[in-house]
């Protein structure tokens, strides 16, 4: 597993979490409770993570030699709340170790 893939998987989970928080917590707070600050903060964080997701996804695609179809699904996963969690599941099914359990000592 390449460093780009490890970094991509970590950012994918973080991006997915930020998107879920933005859509299911931030947006209701903004429109139902009149508190737009949550969307401003979480939206900025999510935007940064999304840019990193695209950059690291492109690097992982090249280094891991993903098919165009899989790369397309990987990028499409970022457009659906929770989609990056599906992607992480798919990467695990391909027998790729979990980055949180890597032993680099």
Secondary structure as GFF3:
##gff-version 3
##sequence-region A 1 105
A	DSSP	alpha_helix	3	21	.	.	.	ID=ss1
A	DSSP	pi_helix	22	26	.	.	.	ID=ss2
A	DSSP	alpha_helix	27	32	.	.	.	ID=ss3
A	DSSP	alpha_helix	37	64	.	.	.	ID=ss4
A	DSSP	alpha_helix	68	77	.	.	.	ID=ss5
A	DSSP	alpha_helix	83	93	.	.	.	ID=ss6
A	DSSP	three_ten_helix	99	101	.	.	.	ID=ss7
###
